[in-house]
Amino acid sequence: MSALRPRARRQALPLLVALLCACAGPAAAESPGGSFRLWPASARELAMADAATLLAPGLESLGSQPASLVGIDRWEAGLGLQRPQELTGLGLASLAFGAATGRRLPGPGERTPTSRQAVALGFQQLGAELADGSGWGEWTAALGLAWSPQRWLSVGARGDYSRGGSEDGRDEGSARALALGLRAVALHPALEFGWVASDVHQRFAWDAAPEQQRRRASSQTFALAARLPGALSAELQGRWRFRSLERAALGLEWQPLGPTLALRGGLLVHRRVETSWSPAFGAGFARGALRLDYGFRFERAEGPGSQHRLSLRWIGDGR
């Protein structure tokens, strides 16, 4: 891919590079001023406006909430593509694998957790062409661990390392991050209430800015999921930072043919400099151990704007 330097190309996984080349486009993005630091959300979460913390735990929670990794049944592998619509020069591809032990038999109304211990490894490749025509390449590797001492409680941690730079070699560097998470779920045959707390510590080191930069972000998320008549599920979610509501989301999922087909929609309200509204939709298909999901979120305000996300997962038989 033209956005990556030769050394970065040798370090990247050939499969991910090929996938990324297929979804990358011409120049348009602004200079990142350092690391993009993007871990894409799953296609399912994107289609439900990110309101899928409780409804869809498992491998795809590696980048958002490692405590939810206990949702892996036995083992799970997946790859994904994400492309912001307005930034045609930006493309992301990811590959991940996770395994779990100590599988629990599901109780009445239980969706998660299903396992006592889980581990996951992920790799992400990012490429972009900046506004000045130069290329940018970055890769991130992450390791996540989760433990569930009780059926309703789980804790998790994720460490990741990123390295990248510009094609002309003027800006190179690395970043490290540690994320800690705690998750508590109250189960009911028709309702599920959950609380998730996360604390992320990041450290950056770039050639253009030799002094190390540190960043810390803490948040708490409350979510209520319900099973409704007519094969419909809903989730209401709110996330707080610095004691103020940062975002709220409503997600809906309808399975007219059972697990084979799922139609999804959602609405995300995000409070940045000004309040933004982001509708979303998507679909999921399942056949045997394969799961194919597509999600799209429309966003007119700040950030990368509207995004497409496609993911393919292979779920091992937990029996």
LINTABEL-V783206 format. One record per residue. N is the residue number from 0. RES is the residue in one letter. PSI is psi in whole degrees, -180 to 180 (999 if undefined). Layout:
N;RES;PSI, N;RES;PSI
This chain:
0;M;138, 1;S;-21, 2;A;-12, 3;L;145, 4;R;159, 5;P;-41, 6;R;-40, 7;A;-33, 8;R;-37, 9;R;-28, 10;Q;-24, 11;A;154, 12;L;131, 13;P;-38, 14;L;-44, 15;L;-36, 16;V;-42, 17;A;-42, 18;L;-40, 19;L;-39, 20;C;-32, 21;A;-24, 22;C;-3, 23;A;152, 24;G;-162, 25;P;178, 26;A;145, 27;A;-26, 28;A;151, 29;E;165, 30;S;135, 31;P;-20, 32;G;33, 33;G;-152, 34;S;140, 35;F;-37, 36;R;46, 37;L;124, 38;W;113, 39;P;145, 40;A;161, 41;S;159, 42;A;-36, 43;R;-44, 44;E;-40, 45;L;-40, 46;A;-21, 47;M;24, 48;A;38, 49;D;11, 50;A;67, 51;A;27, 52;T;-40, 53;L;-31, 54;L;-27, 55;A;67, 56;P;165, 57;G;-152, 58;L;-39, 59;E;-6, 60;S;0, 61;L;-42, 62;G;-13, 63;S;-45, 64;Q;95, 65;P;-23, 66;A;-22, 67;S;-1, 68;L;-20, 69;V;-8, 70;G;-11, 71;I;132, 72;D;-65, 73;R;-60, 74;W;158, 75;E;137, 76;A;147, 77;G;158, 78;L;154, 79;G;157, 80;L;137, 81;Q;138, 82;R;113, 83;P;134, 84;Q;-41, 85;E;-24, 86;L;82, 87;T;-15, 88;G;5, 89;L;130, 90;G;145, 91;L;143, 92;A;144, 93;S;151, 94;L;137, 95;A;154, 96;F;138, 97;G;154, 98;A;152, 99;A;154, 100;T;167, 101;G;46, 102;R;135, 103;R;143, 104;L;134, 105;P;138, 106;G;-179, 107;P;123, 108;G;3, 109;E;134, 110;R;-31, 111;T;153, 112;P;165, 113;T;-16, 114;S;159, 115;R;-36, 116;Q;147, 117;A;149, 118;V;144, 119;A;145, 120;L;131, 121;G;153, 122;F;135, 123;Q;137, 124;Q;130, 125;L;138, 126;G;144, 127;A;155, 128;E;122, 129;L;172, 130;A;-28, 131;D;4, 132;G;-7, 133;S;159, 134;G;156, 135;W;133, 136;G;145, 137;E;142, 138;W;151, 139;T;134, 140;A;140, 141;A;146, 142;L;127, 143;G;142, 144;L;143, 145;A;150, 146;W;136, 147;S;95, 148;P;-28, 149;Q;160, 150;R;-33, 151;W;-3, 152;L;140, 153;S;150, 154;V;154, 155;G;163, 156;A;147, 157;R;131, 158;G;136, 159;D;154, 160;Y;131, 161;S;147, 162;R;140, 163;G;-177, 164;G;174, 165;S;158, 166;E;-32, 167;D;-4, 168;G;7, 169;R;-22, 170;D;112, 171;E;156, 172;G;-171, 173;S;166, 174;A;145, 175;R;147, 176;A;147, 177;L;125, 178;A;132, 179;L;141, 180;G;148, 181;L;136, 182;R;130, 183;A;133, 184;V;129, 185;A;120, 186;L;147, 187;H;152, 188;P;-28, 189;A;-11, 190;L;154, 191;E;122, 192;F;135, 193;G;153, 194;W;129, 195;V;128, 196;A;137, 197;S;150, 198;D;119, 199;V;128, 200;H;128, 201;Q;147, 202;R;127, 203;F;148, 204;A;111, 205;W;145, 206;D;-37, 207;A;-20, 208;A;85, 209;P;-33, 210;E;139, 211;Q;143, 212;Q;138, 213;R;151, 214;R;142, 215;R;136, 216;A;125, 217;S;146, 218;S;159, 219;Q;136, 220;T;131, 221;F;136, 222;A;144, 223;L;119, 224;A;143, 225;A;142, 226;R;122, 227;L;163, 228;P;157, 229;G;33, 230;A;35, 231;L;138, 232;S;148, 233;A;151, 234;E;134, 235;L;132, 236;Q;144, 237;G;141, 238;R;133, 239;W;138, 240;R;137, 241;F;41, 242;R;18, 243;S;148, 244;L;116, 245;E;-37, 246;R;152, 247;A;147, 248;A;147, 249;L;126, 250;G;142, 251;L;143, 252;E;131, 253;W;129, 254;Q;83, 255;P;-25, 256;L;24, 257;G;-158, 258;P;-14, 259;T;-39, 260;L;132, 261;A;128, 262;L;134, 263;R;152, 264;G;156, 265;G;170, 266;L;127, 267;L;128, 268;V;117, 269;H;128, 270;R;100, 271;R;-130, 272;V;-38, 273;E;163, 274;T;132, 275;S;148, 276;W;129, 277;S;103, 278;P;156, 279;A;157, 280;F;168, 281;G;-177, 282;A;155, 283;G;142, 284;F;139, 285;A;134, 286;R;109, 287;G;-128, 288;A;-6, 289;L;140, 290;R;124, 291;L;125, 292;D;142, 293;Y;138, 294;G;147, 295;F;134, 296;R;129, 297;F;128, 298;E;128, 299;R;-16, 300;A;-151, 301;E;173, 302;G;-168, 303;P;-6, 304;G;-157, 305;S;144, 306;Q;144, 307;H;145, 308;R;130, 309;L;131, 310;S;146, 311;L;128, 312;R;149, 313;W;118, 314;I;123, 315;G;152, 316;D;120, 317;G;2, 318;R;999
